[in-house]
Amino acid sequence: MDTLINLVNKLQKACTALGDFGEESSLPTLWDALPTIAVVGGQSSGKSSVLESVVGKDFLPRGSGIVTRRPLVLQLHKIEEGKEYAEFAHLPRKWFTDFAAVRKEIGDETDRVTGRTKQISSVPIYLSIYSPNVVNLTLIDLPGLTKIAVEGQSDSIVQDIENMVRSYIEKPNCIILAVSPANQDLATSDAIKISREVDPKGERTFGVLTKIDLMDKGTDAVDILEGRSHRLKFPWIGVVNRSQADINQNIDMIAARRKEREYFFNSPEYSHLANRMGSEHLGKVLSRHLESLIKSRIPGLQSLINKAILDLETELNRLGNPIAADSGGKLYMIMEICRAFDQTFKEHLDGIRAGGEKVYGVFENQLPSALKRLQFDKQLSMENVRKLITEADGYQPHLIAPEQGYRRLIESTLVTIKLPTEAVVDAVHDILRDLVRKSIKETKELKNYPPLKVEVMNAAYESLERMKNESKRAALQLVDMECSYLTVDFFRNLPQDVEKGGNPTHSIYDRYNDAYIRRVGSNVLAYVHMVVGTLRHSIPKSVVYCQVREAKRSLLDRFFTELGAKEGRQLGKLLDEDPEITQRRQNTVKRLELYRAAQCEIDTVVWAK
C-alpha cells in the first residue's frame, strides 16, 4: 500500500512542479488521471480542524472569513522513526520542524500569488509532512464554500470558489471528503449539496460529521452516522475537533485524539459506533480506500501514460529542435531548415506534391492558345504585303522573287510572337512563386522562426526574379534567331510558275496584281506557321532550362553564400523564435520527462507486485 500511495505522491509532486494541476490544456495531463482526495466544506464547518486532526499537527492558518484561498495539496508520509518535519515544493530541501512556521509560510505563499487581498487563486500550494504519527495519504484542502462576499472580495467570489471546487471534485478519480457540522441541518450543508450534484449516487463521497459534541442537548447524530438518513455508499464518520478552549490551552493533537476517542467510547449514544469514529479512523479508512482505488487505476494509468508519451514525442517533433548556442550550430540549424524547404519545393515540381503540373499546363494550354490568337492577318493583309514589297524593291523592281519584301514581312510577323513568349515566362514565374509560398507554409521548421521565414522567402523570390529575367532574355532570343535567319530550303521549294507570279518576263505592273500579292502573303504565312511550330517546342525547353531547372538546382545558393558571412549574433536574429513556441517546447520537454519517469515508476511497482 505504501508503495502505491508513494507512487501517486511522486507523480502529483512532479505534476505540481510542472504547473499541471488539472487546468485546461491542449497537452496531455496526468493530474486528472491520478486518484485524489479533495476536502470540501463550507466556511466554519470544521474542515481545517479535521485535516489537522488527521495529521496530528496544528499547522493550518486560522481566522474569520475565507482563510484557505489556494488549494493545498497535502501529502502525508509515514516514517518509522525520526523527527517530524514538513517541506514545501516551492522551498525544496528546507525542512520545517516548527509547525507554527508552516502555518506562517502557507499564509505568506498565498499572499505571494493573491497579494494581501481576500481573493482566491487556483494555483495550489504543495506541502509534504513526514511523521510516524500519520498514514500515507494525499489530501487536497480547497477553499471553503460561502454564500456571500465580504469586504475586499469581488462580487464573483462565491461563484469563483464553487467553480474551483467543482473543477476538482467533478473528476471521476476524485474521492470527495464532504465535511458538514452536526449542529446544522444537513439539508443546508454546502458540502453535501455540491457533492450530490457531481456524485449523485454517493459512490465516491465520504461524509464527515464535525461538531458532534456541540449539538443541542437531547439531540444526536446517530441516524446520520448509522446511514438511515442522508445515505452514502460509505459509512459516515464522526469526529470531535479541539474546542477553542483546547486551542487556547495549547492542547496538542495527540492529547486531542485521545480525548476524541474517550468522547465516543463514553457517550451512550455513540459507544456502539466508537470503533469507526474519530480522526484516526478517518485517516486509516481514506488511506485504505485510496490504495484500493490506485490499484484499480494502474492499468488505465499505464495506457494513458504510454499514449501520452507518443503524443508528446509527436508534438516535440513538430515543434522542432531548440536553438543551438554556438555560431556553427546555428548555421547548421539554418542550413538544415533551408534544405527542408528546398526539398519541399522540389517535391512540388517533381509531382510528389501538387503544383508542378501547372507549369506543364502553361506549355500545353496557355502557349498554344496564345499563338493561335495571334492576328497574322493584320501583318499579311493585301495592303501591308503590297506596301512592304514595293518599299523593299527600292528604285528598281525585283527580278525573280521579292526577297527583301519576304524578309520584312516575315520579321514583322514573327515579332508578334514575343508577347506570348513573355507571357509564358511570366506565367511560369508566378507558378514558381506560388510554390515557394506553399513550400514555406508546409515547412514546419520555418513556422517557428518568423525572421528566417521572411529571409528565405525574400531570397527565393529574388532568385526567381533573376531566373525570370534570364529566361525571358533566352526565350526572346529564340524569336530573334528565327527573325534573323530564314530557312532557304522552304523558299527553294516554292513553285515559280507563271500563274503564280514567278516569270520574270512579266511587267512590273503584272507582278503587283492581287493574285501575286495573295501568293506572297500565303507563302509568308506558311513559313510563319512553320516557325511557330518550332517555337511551340523550343520556348518551353528554354523556360524549363532557365527557370524550372535553375530553381530546382540553385534557388537558395546565393542565400547560402550570404549566410556563411554572417556572425553569430546575426544568425541568432534569424532564429528569433516565437516565445510561445519556445515556452511550449520547454513545457513539452518537461512533461515528457514526467511521463517517462512515471512510466518507470509504475513499471517498477507493477513488477514488484
FENFENZI-V383844 format. One record per backbone hydrogen bond with DSSP energy under -1.0 kcal/mol. CO is the residue of the C=O (numbers start at 1). NH is the residue of the N-H. E is the energy in kcal/mol with one decimal. If there is no record, write none. Layout:
BEGIN
co={CO	CO}
nh={NH	NH}
e={E	E}
END
This chain:
BEGIN
co={1	2	3	4	5	6	7	8	9	10	11	12	13	14	15	16	19	30	31	36	37	38	39	40	41	42	46	47	48	49	50	51	52	52	57	69	71	72	73	74	75	76	77	85	86	87	91	96	98	99	100	101	102	103	104	105	106	107	108	110	111	115	125	126	127	128	129	130	131	137	139	140	141	145	150	154	156	157	158	159	160	161	162	163	165	166	168	171	173	175	176	177	178	180	181	185	186	189	190	191	192	193	194	195	199	202	204	206	207	208	209	210	211	212	216	221	222	223	223	224	237	238	243	244	245	246	247	252	253	254	255	256	257	258	259	260	261	262	267	270	273	274	278	279	280	281	282	283	284	285	286	287	288	289	290	291	292	293	297	298	299	300	301	302	303	304	305	306	307	308	309	310	311	312	313	314	315	316	326	327	328	329	330	331	332	333	334	335	336	337	338	339	340	341	342	343	344	345	346	347	347	348	355	356	357	358	359	360	361	361	362	365	366	367	368	369	374	376	381	382	383	384	385	386	387	388	389	393	401	402	403	404	405	406	407	408	409	410	411	413	414	415	417	418	419	420	421	422	423	424	425	426	427	428	429	430	431	432	433	434	435	436	437	438	439	442	443	446	448	449	450	451	452	453	454	455	456	457	458	459	460	461	462	463	464	465	466	467	468	469	470	471	472	473	474	475	476	477	478	479	480	481	488	489	491	497	498	503	507	510	513	514	515	516	517	518	519	520	521	522	523	524	525	526	527	528	529	530	531	532	534	534	535	537	538	539	540	541	542	543	543	544	547	548	549	550	556	557	558	559	560	563	567	568	569	570	571	573	574	575	578	578	579	580	581	582	583	584	585	586	587	588	589	590	591	592	593	594	595	596	597	598	599	600	601	602	603	604	605}
nh={5	6	7	8	9	10	11	12	13	14	15	16	17	18	20	19	21	33	34	175	140	177	142	179	145	45	50	51	52	53	54	55	56	57	59	121	125	141	127	139	129	137	131	130	96	128	94	86	102	103	104	105	106	107	108	109	110	111	112	114	115	117	73	89	75	87	77	85	79	76	74	39	72	43	153	157	160	161	162	163	164	165	166	167	169	170	171	174	36	38	206	40	208	210	184	188	189	193	194	195	196	197	198	199	202	233	176	178	237	180	239	182	214	215	219	225	226	228	229	227	209	278	247	248	249	251	250	256	257	258	259	260	261	262	263	264	265	266	271	273	276	277	282	283	284	285	286	287	288	289	290	291	292	293	294	295	296	297	301	302	303	304	305	306	307	308	309	310	311	312	313	314	315	316	317	318	319	320	330	331	332	333	334	335	336	337	338	339	340	341	342	343	344	345	346	347	348	349	350	352	353	356	358	359	361	362	363	364	365	366	367	369	370	371	372	373	376	380	385	386	387	388	389	390	391	392	393	396	403	406	407	408	409	410	411	412	413	414	415	416	417	418	421	422	423	424	425	426	427	428	429	430	431	432	433	434	435	436	437	438	439	440	441	442	443	444	446	449	578	453	454	455	456	457	458	459	460	461	462	463	464	465	466	467	468	469	470	471	472	473	474	475	476	477	478	479	480	481	482	483	484	485	492	493	494	502	501	506	511	513	517	518	519	520	521	522	523	524	525	526	527	528	529	530	531	532	533	534	535	536	537	538	539	541	542	543	544	545	546	547	548	549	551	552	553	554	560	561	562	563	564	566	571	572	573	574	575	576	452	577	581	582	583	584	585	586	587	588	589	590	591	592	593	594	595	596	597	598	599	600	601	602	603	604	605	606	607	608	609}
e={-2.5	-2.7	-2.0	-2.0	-2.6	-2.4	-2.2	-2.9	-2.4	-2.4	-2.5	-2.6	-2.1	-1.4	-2.7	-1.3	-1.0	-1.1	-1.3	-3.7	-2.7	-3.1	-1.4	-3.2	-2.1	-1.5	-2.0	-1.9	-2.4	-2.1	-2.2	-2.4	-2.8	-1.2	-1.0	-2.4	-2.9	-2.7	-2.9	-3.0	-2.9	-1.6	-2.3	-2.9	-3.1	-2.7	-1.6	-2.3	-1.1	-1.8	-1.9	-2.4	-2.3	-1.8	-2.8	-3.0	-1.9	-2.1	-1.7	-2.7	-2.3	-2.2	-3.2	-2.1	-2.8	-2.5	-2.9	-1.9	-1.2	-3.9	-3.5	-3.1	-2.4	-2.0	-2.0	-1.6	-2.9	-2.5	-1.8	-2.7	-2.2	-2.6	-2.7	-2.1	-2.5	-2.3	-1.0	-1.9	-1.7	-2.7	-3.4	-2.7	-2.9	-2.5	-1.1	-1.9	-1.5	-2.2	-2.3	-2.1	-2.2	-1.2	-1.5	-2.3	-1.9	-1.3	-3.1	-2.3	-2.2	-2.7	-2.6	-3.7	-1.2	-1.4	-1.8	-2.6	-2.5	-2.2	-1.3	-1.3	-2.4	-3.2	-2.2	-2.7	-1.9	-2.6	-1.5	-2.1	-2.8	-1.9	-2.4	-2.2	-2.4	-2.2	-1.8	-1.8	-2.4	-2.2	-1.9	-1.8	-2.0	-1.5	-2.1	-2.3	-2.0	-2.7	-2.5	-2.1	-2.5	-2.5	-2.6	-2.3	-2.3	-2.6	-2.7	-2.4	-1.8	-1.3	-2.8	-2.7	-2.3	-2.7	-2.9	-2.5	-2.2	-2.7	-2.4	-1.6	-2.5	-2.9	-2.4	-2.1	-2.4	-2.8	-2.2	-2.1	-2.1	-1.2	-2.2	-2.9	-2.5	-2.3	-2.6	-2.6	-2.5	-2.2	-2.7	-2.6	-1.9	-2.1	-2.9	-2.6	-1.9	-2.4	-2.3	-2.1	-1.5	-1.6	-2.6	-1.4	-2.2	-1.5	-1.5	-1.3	-1.8	-1.6	-1.6	-2.5	-2.1	-1.2	-2.7	-2.1	-2.4	-2.4	-2.2	-1.5	-1.4	-2.1	-2.8	-2.4	-2.3	-2.8	-2.5	-2.4	-2.5	-2.1	-1.4	-1.4	-2.2	-3.0	-2.6	-2.5	-2.6	-2.9	-2.8	-2.4	-1.6	-3.1	-1.9	-1.1	-2.0	-1.6	-1.7	-2.6	-2.0	-2.0	-1.8	-2.4	-2.4	-2.4	-2.1	-2.4	-2.0	-2.5	-2.4	-2.2	-2.2	-1.9	-2.2	-2.4	-2.6	-2.4	-2.1	-2.1	-1.0	-1.2	-1.1	-1.2	-1.6	-2.4	-2.2	-2.2	-2.8	-2.1	-2.6	-2.6	-2.5	-2.5	-2.5	-2.1	-2.4	-2.2	-2.1	-2.5	-2.4	-2.1	-2.2	-2.7	-2.9	-2.2	-2.4	-2.7	-2.4	-1.6	-1.3	-1.3	-2.5	-2.5	-1.8	-1.8	-2.2	-1.4	-2.2	-1.5	-1.3	-2.1	-2.2	-1.4	-1.6	-1.4	-2.3	-2.7	-1.9	-2.2	-2.5	-2.6	-2.4	-2.5	-2.5	-2.2	-2.1	-2.8	-2.5	-1.7	-2.4	-2.9	-2.2	-1.6	-2.9	-2.5	-1.2	-2.1	-2.5	-1.2	-2.2	-2.6	-2.8	-2.3	-2.7	-2.7	-1.0	-3.7	-2.7	-2.1	-1.8	-3.2	-2.7	-2.0	-2.2	-2.2	-1.6	-1.7	-2.5	-2.3	-1.5	-1.4	-1.2	-1.4	-1.2	-1.5	-1.0	-2.0	-2.7	-2.3	-2.7	-2.4	-2.6	-2.5	-2.8	-2.4	-2.7	-2.6	-2.3	-2.3	-2.5	-2.4	-2.4	-2.7	-2.5	-2.0	-2.6	-2.8	-2.3	-2.3	-2.2	-2.9	-2.6	-2.0	-1.9}
END
